[in-house]
């Protein structure tokens, strides 16, 4: 399985990250399903500009 690493910083724009999560998500549902998205950051919780939390 291929892995894609998505690096997120505090204050990231949710719509910028959604491009990757959407494409990889559709690959898992409708594609061959061989790609996994892994997100990470420097903290346990990462907060976007609109208070959307991502817990890697």
C-alpha positions in Angstrom: 0.0 0.0 0.0 1.3 3.5 -0.9 1.2 6.1 1.8 0.9 9.8 1.4 2.1 12.0 4.2 0.2 15.2 4.8 2.1 17.7 6.9 -0.2 20.2 8.7 0.8 23.2 10.7 -1.3 25.1 13.3 -3.5 27.6 11.5 -3.8 25.5 8.3 -6.8 26.2 6.0 -9.2 23.3 6.1 -10.1 23.7 2.4 -6.4 23.2 1.5 -6.2 20.0 3.4 -9.6 18.8 2.0 -8.1 18.5 -1.5 -5.9 15.7 -0.4 -8.3 14.0 1.9 -11.0 14.1 -0.8 -8.8 12.6 -3.5 -7.3 9.9 -1.3 -10.7 9.1 0.1 -12.2 8.6 -3.3 -9.3 6.4 -4.2 -10.0 4.2 -1.3 -13.8 4.0 -2.1 -13.9 4.1 -5.9 -10.3 3.5 -7.0 -8.0 0.6 -6.4 -7.8 1.4 -2.7 -4.0 1.1 -2.5 -3.3 4.5 -1.1 -3.5 5.6 2.5 -3.3 9.2 3.8 -1.3 9.8 6.9 -1.4 13.3 8.5 1.0 14.6 11.1 2.0 17.7 12.9 4.2 18.9 15.7 1.4 18.7 18.4 -1.2 16.1 19.4 -4.0 18.4 18.2 -3.7 20.8 15.3 -6.2 23.6 14.9 -7.1 25.2 11.6 -8.0 28.9 11.0 -11.7 28.0 11.5 -11.2 25.9 14.8 -11.4 22.6 12.9 -9.2 20.2 14.9 -7.2 17.4 13.4 -5.8 14.7 15.7 -3.2 12.8 13.8 
